[in-house]
Amino acid sequence: MKSISSKKIVLCALFSALSVISFLIENLFPPIIIPGAKLGVSNIFILLSVVILGGAYGYATLIVKILFGSLFAGNISMALYSFPAGIIALSVEIPLIKKTKAFSLLAVSVVGSLLNLTVQTTVFCLITKSFEYFSYLPYLALIGAISGAIVGASVSLIITYTHGYFNQKIYN
């Protein structure tokens, strides 16, 4: 059995806490232009967790963010939309990150963002049986691509400027 280092556990807890805090702060602001559109700053810490610690830690960070974020935000039904979307997006992002020569973190983040919003929109439409919300999808995709690019660029900058500190093999 592979041992888990204390450093990885502490970093995962730190990324999880920062993800929840940034999610809650972002939740205080109204949506960007259309309902459901957010910048997704908390995803910076999920992507960092994947890149620095590995896929399993990325899932742990995602799950903590969704559970505690929706609990503290007072909207537990938010988890209904976020769990499938987050799991599917992260399940696609992790293999793309491992193929670093083919995909930049910016591209991976944009793909993850677009997948996340598509799955969330689909789940919302299925639960509410109001398929008119699909008409927002092109606008959400534009905002999602921009926010995914911002998240990916932020993670790339963080990795670039802290690589020596983490002293990890990037893209485990």
Secondary structure per residue as TSV (DSSP state, phi and psi in degrees):
chain	resnum	aa	ss	phi	psi
A	1	M	-	360.0	135.9
A	2	K	-	-76.9	132.0
A	3	S	-	-81.4	149.7
A	4	I	-	-104.5	126.7
A	5	S	-	-80.0	150.6
A	6	S	H	-62.7	-34.2
A	7	K	H	-61.2	-42.4
A	8	K	H	-66.6	-40.3
A	9	I	H	-63.7	-44.4
A	10	V	H	-64.6	-44.6
A	11	L	H	-63.8	-39.8
A	12	C	H	-63.6	-42.6
A	13	A	H	-64.0	-40.3
A	14	L	H	-64.3	-47.8
A	15	F	H	-62.4	-38.3
A	16	S	H	-64.3	-46.3
A	17	A	H	-63.1	-44.4
A	18	L	H	-64.6	-35.4
A	19	S	H	-65.3	-44.8
A	20	V	H	-65.2	-45.2
A	21	I	H	-62.4	-46.7
A	22	S	H	-66.7	-33.4
A	23	F	H	-63.7	-45.0
A	24	L	H	-66.6	-39.3
A	25	I	H	-65.4	-44.3
A	26	E	H	-64.1	-31.9
A	27	N	H	-67.3	-18.8
A	28	L	T	-72.8	-21.2
A	29	F	S	-95.2	151.2
A	30	P	-	-69.2	160.1
A	31	P	-	-59.3	154.3
A	32	I	S	-78.8	112.1
A	33	I	S	64.3	-57.8
A	34	I	S	-123.9	158.2
A	35	P	T	-57.0	134.4
A	36	G	T	90.2	-8.0
A	37	A	-	-87.9	118.1
A	38	K	-	-131.5	161.5
A	39	L	-	-74.2	-33.8
A	40	G	-	78.2	37.6
A	41	V	T	-59.0	-32.6
A	42	S	T	-63.3	-21.5
A	43	N	H	-70.9	-16.6
A	44	I	H	-57.3	-44.0
A	45	F	H	-75.6	-28.4
A	46	I	H	-69.1	-46.5
A	47	L	H	-64.6	-39.6
A	48	L	H	-60.3	-42.2
A	49	S	H	-60.5	-42.5
A	50	V	H	-65.5	-47.3
A	51	V	H	-67.7	-43.0
A	52	I	H	-86.8	-39.2
A	53	L	H	-105.1	-30.4
A	54	G	-	123.4	168.9
A	55	G	H	-60.9	-43.3
A	56	A	H	-60.7	-39.0
A	57	Y	H	-70.4	-32.4
A	58	G	H	-62.8	-43.6
A	59	Y	H	-62.8	-41.6
A	60	A	H	-61.4	-45.0
A	61	T	H	-62.4	-43.2
A	62	L	H	-60.7	-47.5
A	63	I	H	-64.0	-42.2
A	64	V	H	-62.6	-43.7
A	65	K	H	-60.4	-46.3
A	66	I	H	-66.7	-47.8
A	67	L	H	-63.5	-56.3
A	68	F	H	-72.5	-34.8
A	69	G	H	-62.7	-47.9
A	70	S	H	-71.6	-32.8
A	71	L	H	-66.9	-49.7
A	72	F	H	-70.9	-28.0
A	73	A	H	-77.1	-11.9
A	74	G	T	78.8	21.6
A	75	N	-	-135.5	77.0
A	76	I	T	-65.9	-24.4
A	77	S	T	-67.1	-18.1
A	78	M	H	-58.0	-32.3
A	79	A	H	-64.8	-29.5
A	80	L	H	-59.2	-37.2
A	81	Y	H	-87.1	-35.4
A	82	S	H	-77.1	-36.9
A	83	F	H	-60.2	-57.5
A	84	P	H	-62.6	-39.2
A	85	A	H	-64.5	-47.1
A	86	G	H	-65.3	-43.8
A	87	I	H	-64.5	-45.0
A	88	I	H	-65.1	-46.0
A	89	A	H	-62.2	-45.3
A	90	L	H	-67.7	-34.1
A	91	S	H	-66.5	-24.2
A	92	V	H	-88.3	-37.9
A	93	E	H	-64.9	-40.6
A	94	I	H	-59.7	-49.8
A	95	P	H	-64.2	-32.6
A	96	L	H	-67.3	-36.0
A	97	I	H	-66.0	-37.5
A	98	K	H	-67.1	-21.2
A	99	K	-	-98.1	59.5
A	100	T	T	-60.5	-28.7
A	101	K	T	-72.2	-23.8
A	102	A	T	-92.7	-30.8
A	103	F	-	-131.8	132.9
A	104	S	-	-82.1	163.4
A	105	L	H	-61.3	-33.7
A	106	L	H	-61.6	-47.0
A	107	A	H	-65.1	-42.2
A	108	V	H	-61.4	-42.4
A	109	S	H	-66.4	-38.8
A	110	V	H	-64.5	-44.6
A	111	V	H	-60.3	-45.6
A	112	G	H	-61.6	-41.6
A	113	S	H	-63.3	-44.9
A	114	L	H	-66.4	-39.9
A	115	L	H	-64.1	-44.8
A	116	N	H	-58.5	-49.3
A	117	L	H	-70.4	-31.7
A	118	T	H	-67.2	-44.3
A	119	V	H	-67.9	-42.0
A	120	Q	H	-61.4	-42.8
A	121	T	H	-64.0	-42.4
A	122	T	H	-63.6	-45.9
A	123	V	H	-62.4	-43.0
A	124	F	H	-59.4	-47.0
A	125	C	H	-64.5	-38.1
A	126	L	H	-68.6	-40.8
A	127	I	H	-70.1	-45.4
A	128	T	H	-87.1	-12.1
A	129	K	T	56.6	31.4
A	130	S	-	-117.7	87.3
A	131	F	G	-77.1	-1.7
A	132	E	G	-64.6	-24.2
A	133	Y	G	-64.7	-19.9
A	134	F	G	-61.2	-22.4
A	135	S	G	-65.8	-20.1
A	136	Y	G	-79.7	-14.7
A	137	L	H	-55.1	-43.6
A	138	P	H	-61.5	-38.1
A	139	Y	H	-72.0	-40.1
A	140	L	H	-63.3	-37.4
A	141	A	H	-63.9	-40.6
A	142	L	H	-63.1	-48.8
A	143	I	H	-64.9	-39.2
A	144	G	H	-64.3	-39.1
A	145	A	H	-65.5	-41.2
A	146	I	H	-65.9	-47.2
A	147	S	H	-67.2	-36.4
A	148	G	H	-62.9	-38.3
A	149	A	H	-65.8	-39.8
A	150	I	H	-64.5	-44.2
A	151	V	H	-63.0	-48.0
A	152	G	H	-61.8	-42.1
A	153	A	H	-65.5	-40.0
A	154	S	H	-62.3	-45.0
A	155	V	H	-64.6	-41.3
A	156	S	H	-60.0	-43.5
A	157	L	H	-65.4	-42.7
A	158	I	H	-61.6	-45.0
A	159	I	H	-62.3	-43.5
A	160	T	H	-61.1	-43.7
A	161	Y	H	-90.0	-7.1
A	162	T	H	-124.2	8.3
A	163	H	H	-54.0	-43.4
A	164	G	H	-64.8	-33.6
A	165	Y	H	-67.9	-46.8
A	166	F	H	-73.3	-26.2
A	167	N	-	46.9	41.4
A	168	Q	-	-114.7	155.8
A	169	K	-	-73.8	114.6
A	170	I	S	-69.7	146.5
A	171	Y	-	63.9	57.1
A	172	N	-	-51.2	360.0
